[in-house]
Amino acid sequence: MLLEIENLTCNYGKVAALKDVGLAVDEGEIVALIGANGAGKSTLLRTISGLIPPVSGQITFLGRRIDRLPPHKVVRLGIAHIPEGRLVFAPMTVHDNLKMGAYRRRDKRQINSDIERMFEYFPILEDRRRQLAGSLSGGEQQMLAVARALMTSPRLVLMDEPSMGLSPLLVETVANIVVNMQKDGLSVLLVEQNAALALSVANRAYVLEIGRVVAQGDARSIAADGALKKAYLGD
């Protein structure tokens, strides 16, 4: 198993944001994490990334405990986090944003090769390579955020609400990006308010409610469960 989470509890002050959460992601797998706003989805990703220390439980990546590691060490192990809201480096060019994604790497020739590969994945970014990231459209910034994360050479990509604020056409583009990452051998843990999108690309899914896992299973089964759809996913 690539990522294993056991009995994870995490607090914001005195409020429990996650309660005894268990979750797993296997090699080459897309796992969706869905639920209502405030369910704890983003908190879980931040905890995996080392941004929030857990109260109890453990997180194991490639057989190694990571729940007490700082974020930069988590990245070095092969976990890339694409946060909600994209958060590109607005005053920097597209090209320099991609270089920032490779900040921990020293293989300059391969870095340059990977940048060109990102431009093959996202041709619009090549057209914008000298443009400031802050001047890009929302969809273009989302593509840049994904490309920058891939420049870290990850094994696992954490994606937080990648479709937020995008047009229906760009939402389809995001779905294709996630599927292509899997084809390239990456694993993805996808947090997505758009449950239909998440379940259409995922292999398995977990449903969170107020910090607890209330359902899990094959993504198609979750999508077809009428009770779950009504209670947690919307009509």
Beta strands, then each sheet from edge to edge (+ up, - down):
strand 1: 3-12
strand 2: 15-25
strand 3: 30-34
strand 4: 56-61
strand 5: 64-65
strand 6: 79-82
strand 7: 156-160
strand 8: 187-191
strand 9: 204-209
strand 10: 212-218
sheet 1: 2+ 1- 4+ 5-
sheet 2: 6+ 7+ 8+ 3+ 9+ 10-
end
